[in-house]
């Protein structure tokens, strides 16, 4: 059974599972693309033009079992609210509304306690704001260190909620990172920072590029492997 509704459609598997597919047009795409939007827990079928949107829909239908299998494998969402335990720099951290004032603060312990006093309905947004600032601070410090090692200079460091990549580097020296790296072990965040700093010298993934990464992080393969294995867990954390 297929239910079409605007730029979305719902496909029902033989077992009765409903799979939502979003249809998009991206002129930069050279071919039909099928990917997962882990945050919305739906598939995205991308066509290079409006003329091929029907082909993108059929492309998704033909791969319905693959979509269903991968959506079922996604980790459960973790909502940032009172009592939630999530990872902060790789260690358990629990959210508490206790405390005075309006500023979030971290109490280190086992587990750490992130105090975000205020209205319960805004807990997620305030906790996320704290994590974004912490990520910006940690990443900025790492970028300074690795730029110094490589003899380069970053023009700007920003944090975003990117889905397809953990970091990026523009040709004019602007670096951007996913704020979710603050939940990973510190060495993983350090690897991503070193990776993007290396791009300031090599805008590719050539042997020369990886040599620069190795200069900064000799253990980068292990750190990259962790991110590939656990990255979905970081994306499962939501403000609401």
N, C-alpha and C positions, 0 to 999 in steps of 0.2 A: 504494500500500500504506500502511495506517495501523496503527500499533501503539499502543494506549492502555495507559497504566500510571499509575494513580492520578491525580495532578494534572498529568501530563505526557503528551505524545504525540509520536510521531515520524512525520513526513510525508516521503514519498519523491517527489521530482520525476520527471518523465519522463526526465530525463538520468541518474537514479540517485543524485542528491545527497540525503542525509538531512538533514532540517531538524527540529530539536527545538523544541517549543512548550510553554511552561509555562502552565497555566490558573490564573487567580487570580480571587478575588471581592473587589471593593472597593465597599462600600455607598455611598461618596461619588461613585462614577462615575455619570454621568448617561446614559451610553450604552456600547456595546461599544467597547473600545479595543484597538489592536494596536500594540505597541512592541517595540523591540529591547533585550535585555540584552547590551550589548557585552562585558561582562566574561565572562559565561558563554557568549557566542556562541549565543544562542538567542532565539526570539521569545517574547513574553508576551502572551497574549490575556486581557483583563480583562473580567469581567462584573459588572454592578451588583448581582447577586444569584445565589444558587445555582441558582435556577430557570432562569436564563438561561445557565448554564455551557455547555450544549449549543450554544446559539446562538454563544457566543464561539468554541467549537471549530470550528464551521462557518465562522465569519467568517475564521478563520485559514486554513482549507483553501481558501477561495475566493481568498485572496491569497498562495498558496504561492509563486508565481513572484516576487512583490514581495519576500517575506521572503528567499528564496534569493539574489536579486540583491544585496540590501543586506548580507546576511551575508558574501557573497563579497567585497564591497568593503571590509570592515573591515581595518584595518592589522594586521599580525602582532603578536602579543604580544611585549613586551620584558620579560624576567624580570630582576629586580635580583639579579645574582649576580656573582662575580668575573669581571672582564673586560668586563662589559656597558658599553656606551656609551649614555647617555641624555641628555636635555636638562635642564640646570639653569639657571634664569633665561635660557633661550633659547640657551645655549651647550653645546657637547659636554662631557660629564663621564664619566669612566671609573671603575668601581668597582675598588678594590684591597683586598686583605686584609693588605697590608703595614703595618707600624707596631707600636708598643708600646702597652700599656694597653688599656682597653676602650672608650674614648670615640671616636666617629667624628669625623673632622676633614676639612676641605676644604683641598686644596693647589691654589691657583690657577695656571693655566697654559693651554696649548693642546695637548690638552684639559685641563680641570680634572681633578683626581684626588680622588675621595671615598674616603678611607681608613676602612675599617670592620674593624679587626683583630678576629679571633675565629674561631669555628667556621664553616666554610663553609655548613653547613646552616641557620644563622641569619642569613646575610648579608642576605637580602631583607628580613626583619623589621627588622633594625638600620638598614639603609639607609632604609627607609620611615620609621622613627622619626625619623631625622635630617631627612628632607625635611619631615615634618609640623611639626617644631619650627621649621625655617627658614621654612616657609610662615606659621606663626603669628607669628613675629617680623616678617616683611616686611609682612604684612597688618595687624598691629596698628599698626605705624608709619604705614602709609598711611591707616588709619582715623583716627588722631589728626590727621593733616594735613588731611584733607578735612572732618572734623568741625569743625575750627578755621575753615576757609574758609567753611563753611555756617552756622556758629554753632549747631551741635547737639552732642549728646553721645550716644555709644553706651554702652549699659549693659554689654555683654559682647561679646567676640570669640572665636569658636571655629572650629576647622577640623575637617572631616569628610571622609568619602569618598563624597560625594553623586554620583549618576549623572544626575539629570534637570536639575540647575541648578548654576551655578557659585557662587552666593551667595544668601542670603536675609536678610530683615529682619522681625522681629516687631513688633507694635504697641507693645510695651514696650521697644523699643530694643536687642534682642539680635541681633547679626549673626553669621551662620555662612557659611563659605566652604569650597570644595573645596581640600584641601591640594595637589591636582595643579596648581594655578595656579603653584606654585613652579617648575614646569618650563617655563612659558611665558615669553616675553620680559617683562622687568619692567614695561613700559608696559601690557601686557595685564592683569597683576595689579593695577596701579594703577587701570585703568579699572573693573574689577569692584568694587574697594573703593569708588571714587567712586560707582558705581551704587547700591550698598547704602546708603551714607551719604545719598544723595539721597532714598532711601525714608524716612529719618527725618523728612523734611519732607513728602513726598508718597507715600502708600502706593498708588501707581498708576503708569501710564506716560503721563500727560498731558503736554501741552506744557510745563506748569510744571515737571514732573519733569525732562524732558530739558533744560530751561534750567539747572536746578541741576547736572546732569551736565556740561553744557557749561562752566559756570563752573569746574568742577574739572579737566575733561579736554576741552579744545577739539578734540582729535583722537580723540574716543571712537568715531566711526564706523569709522575705520580699525582701531582696537583691537578693537572688537566683531567686525568682519569677519574678523580673524585668528583669533579664538576660534571662530567658526562654521566656518571652513575647517579648522582644525587641532585642534579639540577632541578628536576621536576618537583622535588620536595620543597625547594626554595620558592618555586612559582605557586605552590599550593597555599601559601600563607596569604590571607586576604584581610583587608581592613574591615570589610563588612560582607 
